[in-house]
Amino acid sequence: MPPLNLLMNQKSNLNIFFPLKVAIYSVLGFFTIYILFGLDGWGDRASNENAVGQVSRWCERVSDGLLREPSNTLGNLGFIFVGLYMFYRLSQDATSEKGITMFGSSSIAVIYAGASTFLGPGSMAMHGTNTEFGAWLDNLSMIMYIIILWIYNLKKLIGFSTRIYLTIYFLLVTLYALDSWFLGGGFGVGISLFELSIGLWIATEIVVKFPNIYGRISSGISVLIIQQLFGSPVLDSFQDFQNNWEMLLYFSPALIPNLKKPSEIKYSPWFFLGFLSFFGALLIWETGVPDHPWCNPDSWLQAHMIWHLLCSAATFSFFKLYRTEKYLT
């Protein structure tokens, strides 16, 4: 029989990682609240949403009942399943000899799993209810996920602490939540934090991989090339520079002095699978609108549903990617 102190330590380790239970209860709580409010009716629809029986902004016909866009709503279950799997794997790490090594911080690892899971309820709230609150929750969930990546890259490049990381993260989330709900978003200067974050993620990822003059030069330029490839002409953006000035921020990671490289990460295959999943999802996303010839409002196979499933695959791929990271010191 194992010594009493060993049994107590094992029990303590198991209790340390309670976020798995919190995640499960939170998901169950969301579904309970969703059903209760849905049975009472969703109230007024958002100003940019269409009435029951009409075609929604995302191609699917709006239905009466609990799910305004059934297919687009249920496609978000992928985020929930993937997110709960992440919590399960982290709970195993927490009770292992090494503990949680992902991101070099158990706090950031839990935030990643939590944000990945929350993408599901956030998007379900929008597509399921077609309300202003649902749209706000959907946008908030996307911000809570995407900013994790570029702030973490800045943490590695600059070398600031996990405490500073958490401060920046929660400050940005809070400011975005308040600004988008009370002031209409854009932080008063017309910035799309989601689009900016995608650019900053790409730029910082290149500088992390190549912390030299070549990485500095190519980081911001690569963002503009990808923007061009995905149908947003860079020349048009420069001609309308007054409304696209934030493009300059794509070049800001190149200006970081004394670049650090504290870790090594195995990019193949998970980075490329995640990258292809996300940008493939963006291409499919463009087809899931009413005026696209592929739109079939009464089909259960909706392009926007596939967008959700591919994005959940991307979050899973990046989870697997960061689990390969090895810190050099």
C-alpha positions in Angstrom: 0.0 0.0 0.0 1.4 3.5 -1.0 2.5 5.7 1.9 -0.2 8.1 3.2 1.8 11.2 2.2 2.0 9.9 -1.4 -1.7 9.4 -1.5 -2.3 12.8 -0.1 0.0 14.4 -2.7 -1.7 12.5 -5.5 -5.1 13.7 -4.3 -3.8 17.3 -4.0 -2.4 17.1 -7.6 -5.8 15.9 -8.8 -7.6 18.8 -7.1 -5.1 21.4 -8.3 -6.4 21.1 -11.9 -10.1 21.9 -11.4 -10.6 23.9 -14.7 -11.7 20.6 -16.4 -14.7 20.4 -14.1 -15.3 24.1 -14.4 -15.3 23.8 -18.2 -17.7 20.9 -18.2 -20.1 22.6 -15.8 -19.9 25.8 -17.7 -20.8 24.1 -21.0 -23.7 22.4 -19.3 -24.8 25.7 -17.7 -24.7 27.4 -21.1 -27.0 24.9 -22.7 -29.3 25.1 -19.7 -29.5 28.9 -19.9 -29.8 28.8 -23.6 -32.8 26.4 -23.6 -34.6 28.3 -20.8 -34.3 31.7 -22.6 -35.1 30.1 -25.9 -38.3 28.5 -24.7 -39.4 32.0 -23.6 -38.6 33.4 -27.1 -35.5 35.3 -28.2 -37.1 38.7 -28.3 -36.1 41.3 -30.8 -33.6 40.2 -33.5 -30.5 42.2 -34.2 -30.8 45.1 -36.6 -28.7 43.3 -39.2 -30.6 40.0 -39.0 -33.5 38.9 -41.1 -37.0 37.7 -40.0 -38.0 34.1 -39.6 -38.5 32.5 -43.0 -36.0 34.7 -44.7 -32.5 33.9 -45.7 -29.9 34.8 -43.0 -26.7 36.8 -43.6 -24.9 33.4 -43.6 -27.1 31.8 -46.3 -29.1 29.5 -44.0 -32.9 30.1 -43.8 -34.0 31.6 -40.5 -36.1 29.1 -38.5 -38.5 29.5 -35.6 -37.7 27.8 -32.3 -34.5 27.3 -30.3 -32.1 27.5 -33.3 -32.6 30.4 -35.7 -29.9 28.9 -38.0 -29.8 25.2 -37.1 -26.8 24.0 -39.2 -24.7 27.0 -38.6 -25.4 26.8 -34.8 -24.7 23.1 -34.4 -21.4 23.4 -36.4 -20.0 25.1 -33.3 -20.2 21.9 -31.3 -16.7 21.2 -32.8 -15.2 24.0 -30.7 -16.8 22.6 -27.5 -15.6 19.0 -28.1 -12.1 20.1 -29.1 -11.9 22.5 -26.1 -13.0 20.0 -23.6 -10.4 17.6 -25.0 -7.8 20.3 -24.4 -8.8 20.5 -20.8 -8.7 16.8 -20.5 -5.1 16.6 -21.8 -4.1 19.5 -19.6 -5.6 17.7 -16.6 -3.4 14.7 -17.4 -0.4 17.0 -17.7 -1.2 18.6 -14.3 -1.0 15.3 -12.5 2.1 14.1 -14.4 5.7 14.4 -13.1 6.6 17.4 -15.3 3.2 19.2 -14.9 1.9 21.6 -17.5 4.7 22.8 -19.7 2.6 24.2 -22.6 3.2 27.9 -23.2 5.7 27.7 -20.3 2.7 28.6 -18.1 -0.3 26.6 -16.8 -2.3 29.9 -16.7 -1.8 30.6 -20.4 -2.5 27.0 -21.3 -5.8 27.1 -19.4 -6.7 30.4 -21.1 -6.0 28.8 -24.5 -8.3 25.8 -23.7 -11.0 28.1 -22.2 -11.0 30.5 -25.2 -11.1 27.6 -27.6 -14.1 26.1 -25.9 -15.8 29.5 -25.5 -15.7 29.9 -29.3 -18.5 27.4 -29.4 -21.1 29.0 -27.1 -20.1 32.4 -28.4 -20.9 31.6 -32.0 -23.9 29.5 -31.0 -25.4 32.5 -29.3 -25.2 34.5 -32.5 -26.4 31.9 -35.0 -28.9 30.4 -32.6 -30.6 33.6 -31.4 -29.9 36.2 -34.0 -29.9 38.8 -31.2 -27.6 41.8 -30.5 -26.3 40.1 -27.4 -25.5 36.9 -29.3 -23.5 38.9 -31.9 -21.6 40.6 -29.2 -20.8 37.3 -27.5 -19.7 35.8 -30.8 -17.2 38.7 -31.5 -16.0 38.6 -27.9 -15.2 34.9 -28.1 -13.2 35.4 -31.3 -11.1 38.2 -29.7 -10.5 36.1 -26.6 -9.0 33.4 -28.8 -7.0 35.3 -31.4 -5.2 37.7 -29.2 -3.7 34.8 -27.2 -1.4 33.9 -30.1 0.3 37.3 -30.9 0.6 38.4 -27.2 2.3 35.1 -26.5 4.7 35.7 -29.4 5.5 39.1 -28.1 6.1 37.5 -24.7 8.7 35.3 -26.2 10.3 38.0 -28.4 10.5 40.7 -25.6 10.8 38.4 -22.6 8.2 39.8 -20.3 6.6 37.8 -17.5 3.5 35.7 -17.4 2.0 38.3 -15.1 2.4 41.0 -17.7 1.0 38.7 -20.3 -2.1 38.1 -18.3 -2.5 41.8 -17.5 -2.3 42.7 -21.3 -4.7 39.9 -22.2 -7.4 40.6 -19.7 -7.1 44.4 -20.2 -7.6 44.0 -24.0 -10.5 41.6 -23.5 -12.2 44.0 -21.1 -11.6 47.1 -23.2 -12.9 45.3 -26.3 -16.0 44.0 -24.4 -16.9 47.4 -23.1 -16.1 49.3 -26.3 -18.1 46.9 -28.6 -21.1 46.8 -26.3 -21.4 50.5 -25.3 -19.6 52.4 -28.0 -20.1 50.3 -31.1 -16.6 49.0 -31.5 -13.5 50.2 -33.2 -12.0 51.9 -30.1 -13.1 55.3 -31.5 -10.6 55.1 -34.4 -12.2 52.4 -36.6 -9.8 49.5 -35.7 -11.0 45.9 -36.3 -9.1 44.2 -33.5 -9.9 40.8 -35.0 -8.4 41.6 -38.4 -5.5 43.4 -36.8 -4.8 40.4 -34.5 -4.6 38.0 -37.5 -2.0 40.3 -39.1 0.0 40.7 -35.8 -0.1 36.9 -35.3 1.4 36.3 -38.8 4.0 39.0 -38.4 5.1 37.9 -34.9 5.1 34.2 -35.9 7.6 35.0 -38.7 9.9 37.0 -36.4 9.7 34.3 -33.7 10.8 31.7 -36.3 13.4 34.0 -37.9 14.7 36.4 -35.2 17.1 38.1 -37.6 17.1 40.8 -40.3 15.3 38.5 -42.8 12.5 37.9 -40.4 12.2 41.6 -39.6 12.0 42.6 -43.3 9.6 39.8 -44.3 7.2 39.9 -41.3 5.0 42.8 -42.3 5.4 42.3 -46.0 4.1 38.7 -45.6 0.9 39.9 -44.0 0.2 42.2 -47.0 0.9 39.3 -49.4 -1.5 37.0 -47.6 -4.1 39.9 -47.5 -3.7 40.2 -51.3 -4.0 36.5 -51.9 -7.2 36.3 -50.0 -9.0 38.9 -52.0 -8.3 42.1 -50.2 -6.2 44.3 -52.6 -3.4 45.9 -50.8 -3.3 48.8 -53.3 -6.9 49.6 -52.5 -6.1 49.6 -48.8 -3.2 52.1 -49.3 -5.4 54.3 -51.5 -7.9 54.4 -48.6 -5.2 54.7 -46.0 -7.3 56.9 -43.8 -9.5 53.9 -43.0 -6.7 51.3 -43.1 -3.8 53.0 -41.3 -3.6 50.2 -38.8 -1.7 48.2 -41.5 1.4 50.0 -40.2 1.1 48.0 -37.0 1.9 44.8 -39.0 5.4 46.1 -39.3 5.8 46.9 -35.5 7.1 43.5 -34.5 10.1 44.1 -36.8 11.1 47.1 -34.6 11.5 45.0 -31.4 15.1 45.4 -30.3 17.3 42.5 -29.0 15.0 39.8 -30.2 14.9 36.7 -28.0 14.4 33.1 -28.9 13.8 31.3 -25.6 12.2 28.1 -27.1 12.1 25.8 -30.0 8.9 24.5 -31.6 8.3 21.7 -34.1 6.3 23.4 -36.8 5.6 20.3 -38.9 2.9 19.1 -39.2 0.7 20.9 -36.8 1.4 24.5 -37.7 0.8 23.9 -41.4 -2.3 21.9 -40.7 -3.6 24.7 -38.5 -2.7 27.4 -41.0 -4.3 25.5 -43.9 -7.4 24.8 -41.8 -7.9 28.4 -40.8 -7.2 30.1 -44.2 -9.1 27.3 -46.0 -12.0 28.1 -43.6 -11.7 31.8 -44.7 -12.1 30.8 -48.3 -15.2 28.7 -47.6 -16.5 31.5 -45.4 -16.8 33.8 -48.4 -19.1 31.3 -50.1 -21.6 31.1 -47.3 -23.5 34.3 -48.1 -26.9 34.7 -49.8 -25.6 36.2 -53.1 -23.1 33.4 -53.7 -24.1 30.9 -56.4 -23.3 28.0 -54.0 -25.8 29.2 -51.4 -28.7 26.8 -50.7 -30.6 28.2 -47.7 -32.6 25.0 -47.1 -29.6 22.6 -47.1 -28.2 21.2 -43.8 -24.7 21.4 -45.4 -23.9 25.1 -45.0 -20.6 26.7 -45.9 -20.6 28.6 -42.6 -21.0 25.4 -40.7 -17.9 24.1 -42.4 -16.1 27.3 -41.5 -16.8 26.6 -37.9 -15.7 23.0 -38.1 -12.4 23.9 -39.9 -11.7 26.7 -37.4 -12.2 24.2 -34.5 -9.7 21.9 -36.3 -7.3 24.9 -36.5 -7.6 25.5 -32.7 -6.8 21.8 -32.1 -3.8 21.9 -34.5 -2.3 24.9 -32.7 -2.9 23.2 -29.4 -0.9 20.3 -30.6 1.7 22.7 -32.0 2.4 24.4 -28.7 2.6 21.1 -26.9 5.8 20.5 -29.0 7.5 23.6 -27.7 10.7 23.1 -25.7 12.1 26.0 -23.7 15.9 26.4 -24.1 16.4 27.6 -20.5 
